[in-house]
Amino acid sequence: MQIPDHDQVNPYSESANDPEIRDLNADNVVLCQNGKENQLGIIIEVQRERDRRKSFSWPAYQVNIRHRINAPVVLIVICPKAATADWAAEAIETGHPGFTFRPLVLGPRNYPKYTEPSGDGTLADHMVLGTLIHEHSEDIPQLFKTTNKELSWLPPERAARYAEYMLGQLSEKPRTILEALMKQETYPYQSKLLTDREARGEARGEARGIAKALLGVIETRELPISESQRRRIEDCTDIAQLRAWVKRAVLAPSVADIIG
């Protein structure tokens, strides 16, 4: 191990907690279990452009979730652009000897395009993932048609969840193409998707209202609030959690005491 040049050595806090309460939120996390025993955590990130901060946050996601679930954890990065995929696949040197972090990367060069349905829905998850990875491809309209056909063989509730995931993860241009396709053609899961989206829209609206009220209380009490704390409040969609924070905000001495 080589120690870099330095001109002083100072004591530092022994606590591994983050004193600034910076949010570390991955895009999606899936937990594989056997009964109640955790077997594997899978972190899924959608990365469209380079972001040097990810070289610090990605290893933190893996380490923190591994510590929480007491099981192995892998991080998969989905990159719609080949150049971004090449960058994301680069090794991240954490500084500890032997601890080199290498994300698992799926991009246009190493993930297939599914242009033919399976006939029974068994490729639905592969195809949904493919629409995200190949969203910039000129073949994307055909990929959407094939994927929607594949989803038609699934139970409506499951198919609606897949469709909602696509609509939520796609960038604006391909999402517009998919929405136009859904208006032109009829699929068995569409009524379920519409009902779910309306319900979620109402819940998001209520959450935004409570978050705004909470920020108003904080402002009225003139409590200092960091940008990350403000973002955490604005991004929260858990109505019960937001209401609990509002109750704390009346007497809590700081924003950290409100949101924990």
KAUR-V913032 format. One record per helix or strand of 2 or more residues. SS is the DSSP state (H for helix, E for strand). FROM is the first residue (numbers start at 1). TO is the last residue. If there is no record, write none. Layout:
BEGIN
SS;FROM;TO / SS;FROM;TO
END
This chain:
BEGIN
E;28;34 / E;37;46 / H;54;69 / E;72;79 / H;82;88 / E;92;93 / E;100;101 / E;104;107 / H;124;133 / H;140;151 / H;156;169 / H;172;184 / H;190;220 / H;227;235 / H;239;249 / H;255;259
END
